[in-house]
Amino acid sequence: MRTRSLLLLSLVPFLLGFEDGSQARKALDRAFDNLYSPGVLAAIELSMVRGARPAQPVTFAYGRKRRGGETRTLLYSATQDRKAPRMLLLQSRGDRDKIYVGDGRRGQVRPASAGEYRWPLFGSDFSYEDFRAHEADDYRIEVLGSDLIDGEPCRVLRLRPMSGPYKMMLMWLSTERPVIIRTDYFDRKGLWKRYRVEPEHFVKHFDWWVPMRDEMFDLRTGRRTTRKVRNILVGAEVPEDMFTLTQLSRGRMPSF
């Protein structure tokens, strides 16, 4: 009987750790659902700053819609120039992403390679990987402990992605609402980028918390990109035909 009790006691830390990990996985999925599940139409401004020389802000239109198991994301620069960058991202779990780029000059659409999802978004410090829809199952997850950021209690997670440009991520996940306060990104060379949202910049739209202003720092170059949401419609019935190759080939920014 004593031997059996000792065996049970020896398992307690592992059982507690498993339970905490399971709760963390559910919390991470809630945060991802908050980011990626609702239909979203938004106008967003990117401002890149390095030292005292700010770059010209870049404004783009952004839409996302889930259709079955597929996530469709549309990106347009906010210019009426038909040569301006625009792309449609089709993402399904377990498959390689399909990316289509519009060529407004000829009304054609061509496929593009996702590669490691590393390429910068409109020349900013946010990359394509930072805009893809994610799930907790895309990572191996460890719970490191708890922390307090600007008064917001957080659970600190270490994430090891199954694919993409990041080797590891440290994430500060709020324990009060389904939002991500901070993420440190590592590649094979070490710490690379840092994402941060000040808690007061989250605004609740219906059931969703939206970061109206957030930042990405490239810690190697010292450059910082600030992302501001200028206009947003969350939970809308996003038109299906907006996320089509036909719309992409027209070379005109949809009216959102």
C-alpha positions as CSV (number, residue, x, y, z in Angstrom):
1,M,0.0,0.0,0.0
2,R,2.8,2.4,0.9
3,T,4.6,1.6,-2.4
4,R,1.4,2.4,-4.3
5,S,1.0,5.7,-2.4
6,L,4.6,6.7,-3.3
7,L,4.0,5.9,-6.9
8,L,0.9,8.1,-7.0
9,L,2.7,11.0,-5.3
10,S,5.5,10.7,-7.8
11,L,3.0,11.2,-10.7
12,V,1.4,14.3,-9.2
13,P,3.8,16.9,-10.8
14,F,3.4,15.3,-14.2
15,L,-0.4,15.2,-13.8
16,L,-0.5,18.9,-12.8
17,G,1.8,19.8,-15.6
18,F,-0.3,18.0,-18.1
19,E,-3.5,19.8,-16.8
20,D,-1.7,23.2,-17.0
21,G,-0.6,22.4,-20.5
22,S,-4.1,21.4,-21.5
23,Q,-5.5,24.6,-20.1
24,A,-2.8,26.7,-21.9
25,R,-3.6,25.0,-25.2
26,K,-7.3,25.8,-24.8
27,A,-6.4,29.4,-23.9
28,L,-4.1,29.7,-26.9
29,D,-6.9,28.4,-29.2
30,R,-9.3,30.9,-27.7
31,A,-6.8,33.7,-28.5
32,F,-6.3,32.5,-32.0
33,D,-10.1,32.1,-32.5
34,N,-10.5,35.7,-31.4
35,L,-8.0,36.8,-34.1
36,Y,-8.9,34.6,-37.0
37,S,-12.5,33.3,-36.7
38,P,-14.7,36.4,-37.2
39,G,-15.3,37.9,-40.6
40,V,-13.1,41.0,-40.7
41,L,-12.9,44.0,-43.0
42,A,-10.3,46.6,-42.0
43,A,-8.2,49.5,-43.2
44,I,-4.8,49.4,-41.5
45,E,-1.8,51.8,-41.5
46,L,1.8,50.7,-41.2
47,S,4.5,53.2,-40.0
48,M,8.1,52.0,-40.2
49,V,10.6,53.9,-38.0
50,R,14.4,53.4,-37.7
51,G,16.2,56.0,-35.7
52,A,14.9,59.5,-36.4
53,R,13.9,58.8,-40.0
54,P,10.3,57.6,-40.2
55,A,9.2,56.1,-43.5
56,Q,6.1,57.1,-45.4
57,P,3.1,55.3,-43.9
58,V,1.7,52.5,-45.9
59,T,-2.1,51.9,-45.8
60,F,-3.7,48.7,-46.9
61,A,-7.1,47.1,-46.9
62,Y,-7.4,43.7,-45.2
63,G,-10.2,41.1,-45.2
64,R,-10.6,37.6,-43.8
65,K,-13.3,35.0,-44.0
66,R,-13.6,31.4,-43.0
67,R,-15.3,29.1,-45.4
68,G,-15.5,25.5,-44.0
69,G,-11.9,24.5,-43.2
70,E,-10.4,27.2,-45.4
71,T,-9.3,30.6,-44.3
72,R,-9.3,33.3,-47.0
73,T,-7.3,36.5,-46.5
74,L,-7.3,39.4,-48.9
75,L,-4.6,42.1,-48.9
76,Y,-4.7,45.3,-51.0
77,S,-2.6,48.4,-50.8
78,A,-4.8,51.5,-50.4
79,T,-4.0,53.0,-53.7
80,Q,-6.1,53.0,-56.9
81,D,-3.0,52.2,-58.9
82,R,-3.6,49.0,-60.8
83,K,0.0,48.0,-60.4
84,A,-0.2,48.2,-56.6
85,P,0.4,45.0,-54.6
86,R,-2.5,42.8,-53.8
87,M,-2.9,39.1,-53.0
88,L,-5.3,36.4,-52.0
89,L,-4.2,33.8,-49.5
90,L,-6.0,30.5,-49.2
91,Q,-5.0,28.4,-46.2
92,S,-6.2,25.0,-45.3
93,R,-5.0,22.9,-42.3
94,G,-2.5,20.3,-43.3
95,D,-2.0,21.7,-46.8
96,R,0.5,24.2,-48.2
97,D,-0.9,27.7,-48.5
98,K,-2.0,28.9,-51.9
99,I,-1.1,32.4,-52.7
100,Y,-2.3,34.4,-55.7
101,V,-1.0,37.8,-56.8
102,G,-3.0,40.1,-59.0
103,D,-1.4,41.7,-62.0
104,G,-3.6,44.8,-62.6
105,R,-1.8,45.8,-65.7
106,R,-3.0,42.8,-67.7
107,G,-5.9,41.7,-65.5
108,Q,-4.1,38.4,-64.8
109,V,-3.6,36.4,-61.6
110,R,-0.5,34.3,-61.0
111,P,0.3,31.9,-58.2
112,A,3.2,32.7,-55.8
113,S,5.3,30.6,-53.6
114,A,4.8,30.7,-49.8
115,G,8.4,29.6,-49.1
116,E,9.0,29.8,-45.4
117,Y,6.3,32.5,-45.1
118,R,9.1,34.9,-44.2
119,W,8.7,37.7,-46.7
120,P,7.8,41.1,-45.3
121,L,4.4,42.5,-45.6
122,F,4.5,45.8,-47.6
123,G,8.2,46.1,-46.6
124,S,7.3,46.2,-42.9
125,D,8.6,44.2,-40.0
126,F,5.4,42.1,-40.0
127,S,5.8,39.1,-42.2
128,Y,3.3,36.9,-44.1
129,E,3.7,34.3,-41.3
130,D,2.3,36.9,-38.9
131,F,-0.9,37.1,-40.9
132,R,-1.6,33.5,-41.3
133,A,-4.4,31.9,-39.3
134,H,-3.0,29.6,-36.6
135,E,-4.2,26.9,-34.2
136,A,-2.7,25.6,-31.0
137,D,-2.0,22.3,-32.8
138,D,0.5,24.1,-35.0
139,Y,2.9,24.2,-32.0
140,R,4.5,22.2,-29.3
141,I,3.6,24.1,-26.1
142,E,5.3,24.5,-22.7
143,V,4.0,26.5,-19.8
144,L,6.8,28.6,-18.3
145,G,4.9,30.5,-15.6
146,S,3.0,33.7,-15.1
147,D,3.9,37.4,-15.5
148,L,2.3,40.9,-15.2
149,I,2.6,43.3,-18.2
150,D,1.2,46.8,-17.6
151,G,-1.2,45.5,-15.1
152,E,-2.4,42.6,-17.3
153,P,-1.9,39.1,-15.7
154,C,-0.4,36.7,-18.3
155,R,0.5,33.1,-18.8
156,V,3.9,32.7,-20.3
157,L,4.2,30.0,-23.0
158,R,7.1,28.7,-25.0
159,L,5.9,27.6,-28.5
160,R,7.9,25.6,-31.0
161,P,6.2,25.9,-34.4
162,M,5.9,22.9,-36.6
163,S,6.8,25.0,-39.7
164,G,7.6,28.5,-40.8
165,P,10.6,30.9,-40.2
166,Y,10.5,30.9,-36.4
167,K,12.3,28.3,-34.4
168,M,10.7,29.2,-31.1
169,M,8.4,31.8,-29.7
170,L,7.8,33.1,-26.1
171,M,4.2,34.3,-25.8
172,W,2.5,36.3,-23.0
173,L,-1.1,35.3,-23.1
174,S,-3.6,37.3,-21.0
175,T,-5.5,35.2,-18.4
176,E,-8.3,37.8,-18.3
177,R,-9.3,37.8,-22.0
178,P,-8.4,35.9,-25.1
179,V,-5.6,38.2,-26.3
180,I,-1.9,38.1,-26.9
181,I,0.0,40.9,-25.1
182,R,3.5,40.1,-26.3
183,T,5.5,37.6,-28.4
184,D,9.2,37.2,-28.8
185,Y,10.3,35.5,-32.0
186,F,13.4,33.4,-32.4
187,D,15.0,32.0,-35.5
188,R,18.1,29.8,-35.7
189,K,20.4,32.8,-34.9
190,G,18.5,33.7,-31.7
191,L,16.0,36.4,-30.7
192,W,14.8,38.2,-33.8
193,K,11.6,40.2,-33.4
194,R,9.3,41.3,-30.6
195,Y,5.5,41.9,-30.9
196,R,3.8,44.1,-28.3
197,V,0.3,45.5,-27.6
198,E,-0.4,47.8,-24.7
199,P,-3.4,46.4,-22.9
200,E,-5.4,49.7,-23.2
201,H,-5.2,49.5,-27.1
202,F,-7.5,46.4,-27.1
203,V,-11.1,47.4,-28.0
204,K,-14.0,45.0,-27.8
205,H,-16.2,44.8,-30.9
206,F,-19.2,42.6,-30.1
207,D,-17.5,39.4,-28.8
208,W,-14.1,40.1,-30.2
209,W,-11.1,42.0,-28.8
210,V,-9.2,43.9,-31.5
211,P,-5.7,45.3,-31.1
212,M,-6.3,48.8,-32.5
213,R,-2.6,49.6,-32.2
214,D,0.3,47.2,-32.0
215,E,4.0,47.1,-32.8
216,M,6.7,44.8,-34.2
217,F,10.3,45.4,-33.4
218,D,13.2,44.0,-35.4
219,L,15.7,43.7,-32.6
220,R,18.7,43.2,-34.9
221,T,18.2,46.3,-37.1
222,G,16.5,48.5,-34.5
223,R,13.6,49.2,-36.8
224,R,10.0,49.4,-35.5
225,T,6.7,49.0,-37.3
226,T,3.6,50.4,-35.8
227,R,0.3,49.0,-37.0
228,K,-2.9,51.1,-36.5
229,V,-6.4,50.1,-37.4
230,R,-8.0,53.1,-39.0
231,N,-11.4,51.5,-39.7
232,I,-12.8,48.1,-38.9
233,L,-15.9,46.0,-39.3
234,V,-15.9,42.8,-37.2
235,G,-18.3,39.9,-37.4
236,A,-19.7,41.2,-40.7
237,E,-21.2,39.0,-43.4
238,V,-18.3,39.4,-45.7
239,P,-19.3,39.0,-49.4
240,E,-18.2,35.7,-50.8
241,D,-17.2,37.2,-54.2
242,M,-14.7,39.5,-52.6
243,F,-12.4,36.5,-52.0
244,T,-12.2,35.3,-55.5
245,L,-9.6,35.3,-58.3
246,T,-12.0,37.3,-60.4
247,Q,-12.1,40.1,-57.9
248,L,-8.3,40.0,-57.6
249,S,-7.8,40.3,-61.3
250,R,-9.8,43.5,-61.5
251,G,-7.0,45.5,-59.9
252,R,-9.3,47.7,-57.9
253,M,-9.5,47.9,-54.1
254,P,-12.8,46.7,-52.8
255,S,-14.9,49.3,-50.9
256,F,-14.0,48.4,-47.4
